[in-house]
Every structure is written in C-alpha cells, then in structure tokens.
C-alpha cells in the first residue's frame, strides 16, 4: 500500500479515548497521533520528515541531517542507531518502516 494511503487510513480510524490525532495529513504541515496514556507518538512534518517515539522514549527518525547529542556531532545513515547517556535510543529508518511501526502500535487501540 502506498505510504500516503497508509497514513490517511491510519489517521481516519476511530480510536479509544486515549488516542488523540492532531492535524490533517492532507491539509496540515504537521500531523500527529498520540497515545495520551504513555506518550507513544507518530509525527509527520512537511510530509517528508517522520518520527515515531515508543513508550520507552526510544525514537525512530527518517531525518538524515547531521545532529548533536551529548556534545558530539553525528552523521546518521539509514539503519544507524545511537544510544544516549540516559539510555534513550535514536534509530534511523525509512518513512515506510516508521509508519508500519506506528500502524502496528495504534491498531491495538482502534475502537
């Protein structure tokens, strides 16, 4: 299924009351779906930057720009993973993989 269709399908489902959808993927620059109980979230910005954060605060990103963490500069590639001093892990994945993780998680909360 094409990525846009999968995102629209995910955001159009009816969810339990603990799930909040902010924005409209087709009309907004920023869209997110959030589990208010534990902070799990999928964020899509400008239709090309994706991130998914799980309940353990681990983060998967599609953004491949250099970034600074713990005083170091990193140049991530797809598949790279960085663990911060406090244990949170940043991983870099494709947009499709991030949407798939989010779809699998939020499907458990469909009404």
PEQUIQUI-V869902 format. One record per residue. N is the residue number from 0. RES is the residue in one letter. OMEGA is omega in radians with two decimals (NA if undefined). BURIAL is + if it has 24 or more other ideal C-beta (glycine too) atoms within 12 Angstrom, else -. D_LAST is the distance of its C-alpha to the last C-alpha in whole Angstrom. Layout:
n/res/omega/burial/d_last
N/RES/OMEGA/BURIAL/D_LAST
N/RES/OMEGA/BURIAL/D_LAST
This chain:
n/res/omega/burial/d_last
0/X/3.11/-/22
1/X/-3.05/-/24
2/X/-3.12/+/23
3/X/3.14/-/22
4/X/-3.13/-/20
5/X/3.12/+/18
6/X/3.14/+/17
7/X/3.10/-/17
8/X/3.13/-/14
9/X/-3.06/+/12
10/X/-3.13/+/13
11/X/3.13/-/12
12/X/3.00/-/8
13/X/-3.07/-/5
14/X/3.01/-/5
15/X/-3.05/-/5
16/X/3.12/-/9
17/X/-3.11/-/11
18/X/3.13/+/10
19/X/3.06/-/13
20/X/3.12/+/14
21/X/-3.14/-/18
22/X/3.13/-/20
23/X/-3.02/-/19
24/X/-3.09/+/20
25/X/-3.05/-/23
26/X/-3.04/-/24
27/X/3.02/-/24
28/X/-3.12/-/27
29/X/3.12/-/24
30/X/3.09/+/20
31/X/3.03/+/18
32/X/-2.96/+/15
33/X/2.95/+/15
34/X/-3.08/+/14
35/X/-3.11/-/15
36/X/-3.04/-/16
37/X/3.07/-/18
38/X/3.07/-/19
39/X/-3.03/+/17
40/X/2.94/+/18
41/X/3.09/+/18
42/X/3.04/+/21
43/X/3.14/+/23
44/X/3.09/-/26
45/X/3.09/-/28
46/X/-3.13/-/26
47/X/3.08/-/28
48/X/-3.06/-/28
49/X/2.90/+/25
50/X/3.13/+/24
51/X/3.11/+/21
52/X/-3.13/+/22
53/X/-3.09/+/20
54/X/3.09/-/20
55/X/3.13/-/24
56/X/3.02/-/25
57/X/-2.97/+/26
58/X/3.04/+/26
59/X/-3.08/+/26
60/X/3.02/+/28
61/X/-3.11/+/29
62/X/-3.08/+/32
63/X/3.07/-/35
64/X/3.06/-/37
65/X/-3.14/-/39
66/X/3.12/-/38
67/X/3.02/-/40
68/X/3.08/-/39
69/X/3.08/-/41
70/X/-3.14/-/44
71/X/3.06/-/44
72/X/3.14/-/43
73/X/3.09/-/41
74/X/-3.00/-/41
75/X/3.02/+/37
76/X/3.08/-/37
77/X/3.13/-/34
78/X/3.11/-/33
79/X/3.12/-/35
80/X/-3.14/-/34
81/X/3.09/+/35
82/X/-3.13/-/35
83/X/-3.13/-/36
84/X/-3.11/-/38
85/X/2.99/-/35
86/X/3.13/-/33
87/X/-3.09/-/31
88/X/3.02/-/31
89/X/3.13/+/31
90/X/-3.10/+/30
91/X/-3.03/+/31
92/X/3.08/+/29
93/X/3.08/-/28
94/X/-3.11/+/25
95/X/3.13/-/24
96/X/3.14/-/24
97/X/3.12/+/22
98/X/3.11/+/19
99/X/3.10/-/19
100/X/-3.13/+/19
101/X/3.13/+/16
102/X/3.12/+/14
103/X/-3.13/-/14
104/X/-3.02/+/13
105/X/3.08/+/10
106/X/3.12/-/9
107/X/-3.08/-/9
108/X/3.12/+/6
109/X/-3.10/-/4
110/X/NA/-/0
